Amino acid sequence: MAKEKLSIVKIGGNIIEDESALLAFLELFSNLEGKKILVHGGGKRATHIASKLGIESKMVQGRRITDAETLEVITMVYGGLVNKNVVAKLQALNTNAIGLTGADINSITSVKRPVKEVDFGFVGDVKSVAHQSVNKLIEADFTPVFCAITHDGKGQLLNTNADTITSQLAIGMSALYETSIYYCFELNGVLKDINDKNSVIKHIDSNLYKDLLEKGIIADGMLPKLENCFDALNHGVSTINMGNTAMLTKENDNFTRITL
């Protein structure tokens, strides 16, 4: 018997920072048919609030160092300010959302990232997803909205990459559903030419992916994103879509679809 479909959508900080863009996105998300989960970050808002509180944000290799003070800000901003605003706006659109961290219903456990060249502090690498627990919410007609916070099972919250939470949730839920990921960002999709926003590669499979790597078309920030995508596809996720929020509409086909 065919599995029911589940869409897992991730939005970045630029949408969260722009009130009209956020409302437009949430309307598209609300109209998305079938069962769904939303994952969000909020790094830009956290940096802004930390600055107001006189806490310096430290970045290494584009990643945030999460010391104890920063973790407090992230917990307040991701788990409180951003998450509850998103949930309230979804309720206004008749989507019965429930805001979560990975600690809620023990949904996502992580291990604190081991110190190698850099000590990232209270940053978590996802270890397990309690897909049956998350599914109880979905089956009760709630729409989970996860922020980028997990826990270690010993009382410690951990700042965790939202893209990784998305892919690990999708891998976990693929035991029960045919899962699709939608990574929403500023670009229309994966581009052949970074200077031409219309040069979208509409479909990438593992063979084309190798070819694009060899030619250096996939590089820099897109490299870890695509590595993450193929890891998810190799662990049970059905399809992954990358592009701007318009890809959530049936009329739009100008985005990148990634399959094995």
Secondary structure, 3 states (H helix, E strand, C coil): CCCCEEEEEEECHHHHHCHHHHHHHHHHHHHCCCEEEEEECCHHHHHHHHHHCCCCCCEECCEECECHHHHHHHHHHHHHHHHHHHHHHHHHCCCCEEEECCCHHHCEEEEECCCCCCCCECEEEEEEECHHHHHHHHHCCCEEEEECEEECCCCCEEECCHHHHHHHHHHHHCCCCEEEEEEECCCCCCECCCCCCCCECCEECHHHHHHHHHCCCCCCCHHHHHHHHHHHHCCCCCEEEEECHHHHCCCCCCCEEECC
